[in-house]
Structures are given as C-alpha cells and as structure tokens.
C-alpha cells in the first residue's frame, strides 16, 4: 500500500530542498554574494515539477536514490538558472518570481548573470561526481542527456526561437517545436535522468509520457496565463498576450487549447499504464500537472 | 626532430578552428540566429591559448587525439561564453572583442545571453559524448574538472569576486585568489583535460605548471593593459585602471609586476623540465605567454 500523492509529494519536496541546500555552497563561502544569490534563486520555492518527475520515473525504474537525487537536483538547478536569466531586463524583464523579487531585482543584473552561469556549471558538477553511478557509461549518458536538453537544440534554443517569434504569426507546428525545446526538453531530461536504471522498454514508454506531459504543461501555462491573476501565479499574468507572443490560446482559442491538454494527458497516461503500480506517481503527476486547467 | 613552435602553433590553430566549426551547429539549423551568433562569437579569432595548452599537455601525456580535441574545444567554448557574457552592458560593457563588435553589439543583449548559455551547455555536450574515452571514469573526471573550473569555485566565482572588488583596495593575496578562479581555473582545466591519459606524477607536474602560468598570464594582462594601446589588444585598453579595479600593476608597480611574471615563468618551466622533449610545447607556450611583457 503506497502513501497518497499529497504525502509523497510533501516528502519529496522536503527532501529535494535539503539536497539542493547541501549542493549549493553556503553563503559564508567565498564569493559570499554569489552564493547567497544562488541560494536565493533556487531554495525556498517553486513547484519542483521537474524534480518530482525525476523521482516518479526513478520509482518506476528502481533507479538508486543517490542517482535520482543527482538527476532531480541537476534539472532543478538548470531550471532555476533559466528563470534567473529569463527574468533579466534584456529578456522578459520580470520583477517578480515565485512571489518575491526576481534575482536581478533583489541583487543586480551582473549578479543575476553570474548566478545563472554558475548554476548551470553546478548542475553538471552534480552529475559528474565520480562514482555516482555503478555503471560509468550510464553516468556519461545522464550528462549527455542534460547537456543536450540545455543547449541550442534544447532549452536555450527554445528561448531563442521564442524571442524571434514575438509579434510574428506562428503555426501550431512551429509553436510546438519552440515549446518542445523551451520547456519540453528539460521535462523530458528530468524523467530520463530518473529512468537511468530502466530497461529500454521502460525508457521508451517514459519518453513518450514525458513528451506529451511536457507539451501539456506548456499548453496549460498558456491557458493559465489568460485565466489566472498575478497573485495566483506568483508572476505577472497576461504578460505573453501583452507582449504579442503567440500562445496555444491565441492560435487555438481557449476551448480547443483545453481539449489539446486533455488529449495529451490521455496519451501520456496510456504510455506508462502497462507498468501498473510502478507508474502510480507518474500518473498522479500527470493529473497534478494537467488538472490546473480543468 | 620536432617542428618549430610557430609551425606547430599554426597547425594546431587551424585544426582547433576546424574542430570548433564542426562542433557548433550550422547557422542554417534552427534556431538560425542563435547558431549564427554562437559561430560569430567562437570562430575566426582569439589566441586559443587554452586549446594550445590542452594540446601541449596531451603531447606530454600521449593523450589520444580525439580526447585532446574534445578537451581543447570544451575549454574554448567555455572561454568564449565567458567573453560574451563579460562584454554585456551589465558586466564590462565592452563594444569590441577580438577587433570586431562584441556579440551583444553585433546582435542584441538577449541573444548574447543565450549564446553564452548555449555555449556552456555545448562544452559539456562535447565532453559527454559516449565512447569519447576508452576509460569512462577518465571521461567523468574530465567533465568534473570542467564543471568545477567553470562554476562558483572557478571562473564564475572569480568574476563575482572581481565585481565585488571594484573600487576596493585589495591585497596581493586577495587578488591572487580572484585571478586563480577567474582566469587560472580554466587554464588549469585546459592543461588537465589534455593530461587525461597522464600518470599521477605527470598530472601533478602539469598542474603546478598550469597554476604558475595561469597567474603569470593574468599579471601580464595587467601589464599589457597599462602599456598597450587599443589597436594591439583588440579591446579597449586601460579599462581596468579606468574603472578603478585593483591590478598587479596598481598593487606592485610595473617593475615588480614584471619580476613576478618572470618568477612564475621560471617555476612553471622547472615543474615540467624533467619530462624533456615531451614537455617542449608546454615550455614553448610558457615563453610565448610570458614574452608578451618582457
């Protein structure tokens, strides 16, 4: 008998917070301000969806705890760095993040730039710890997965496509390519890092799940951006519409965007359903991620 | 009978340029502008001191060519990303780099931010290529070396200390800590990546060499900053003095700064001298790096 989803989530959130806190150098270590700002930007907030996906995937594949911890913290560090850089004045220029001043507002632009840079290095540092995996080839695979998910064919590339798309009409297909990289790549990496110890079949099923959930996640973000108010989101709402960025809602309309999110959810669940009890947390997470909009 | 230094350098510079050109995605690959800006920022210029140190060190240790290529390109990608971010308005605000407009001037701030981010990911992608090293533990060690050299205990941390030091009086010791991270860490990583196949004794000798040369490199940069004009450097000269940053020249005076650079050179050479002909390129590089100021 497994614990309920809420208990599992609370336990994992407490745990990843501790792991991240131990991973990021103490603010009393030189350079003090940089380390303080790194901790400010990563700790004490966020839904940690990527970490939860990594842990859920690790449960299906019986991946060792230390490996799951490394995977979960690496993806959260990459995600946090991307938020710090995204919020900077030359990007989205957002003053608020997770309900508090964004890094460059709390500190300054130069510090925010270095915080993001150092968090990215730290993610690779975490995964390159000698002896992390019994099979070093598995560990190299994890590093390769994270590097590809972060770079110009992954998250940073998605950001670049997003920037270029402002004010331009995009097809749904072009929007999907953009989001597959911008958000989807790291969500997929999170589940794949958790699945490091899995069989080929398990990894393929999890990859399908991750791609559909990653896309659903973004569709729902677009829906929420229209529907939610600033307080609920903890960031400035309606910003994408205001800056004339194409979204699923602007292309499909609200009703069809919700249908799409639901369809993606169904396909994701179907991919991992054969794994029964082992896939419980991934199924619950799929519901958790998509129910925000239903 | 080995070729002379100039022939060796020319050959290696041509080679690393080809390797980097093949490593960075083509500008006709989506996202076009990002890839074009990445190529703009990395290719066609620079002294490639870090790549040359990696190759020279590989010659001493008989490290395989493919491994040396991966190490050399990874450090050059990290170096290039750091220059792109350093030049941004919120950091050094430099319009000129390697004699042409810096990345954010040629493109825009958002693109420069993403170029740096994606180049860092690419460096780890290069080193995490499955099968790069016969011994996967050696490859994980290379990834760990690069991650630590780039992060808050390495290059990004050195930048942060540098930022905090503007306008403050620094002791020579504090200046050395700053430079050991800001410039030294990546120079040391470059030589260590080249030394991947080396014995413990070789690696220790090379590490001593790298630390002394890394420091000498920075002392000489400070000397050149005072002595050289904008045209010779390809960047705005006298900038550090103008922004009231502490330098070796401002702390020690010009004559003692030159003495220090010379002493560091002597110790570096002595560390690798026992390896005779195998250390030829490292010795020549030490001369090349330091002779700029004598």
Interface residues (C-beta under 8 A of the other chain):
Chain A: X25 X30 X31 X33 X34 X35 X38 X81 X85 X88 X90 X91 X108 X109 X110 X111 X113 X114 X116 X117 X118 X120 X121 X122 X124 X125 X127 X128 X129 X130 X136 X137 X139 X140 X141 X143 X144 X146 X147 X148 X150 X151 X152 X153 X154 X156 X157 X159 X160 X161 X163 X164 X177
Chain B: X25 X30 X31 X33 X34 X35 X38 X81 X85 X88 X90 X91 X108 X109 X110 X111 X113 X114 X116 X117 X118 X120 X121 X122 X124 X125 X127 X128 X129 X130 X136 X137 X139 X140 X141 X143 X144 X146 X147 X148 X150 X151 X152 X153 X154 X156 X157 X159 X160 X161 X163 X164 X177
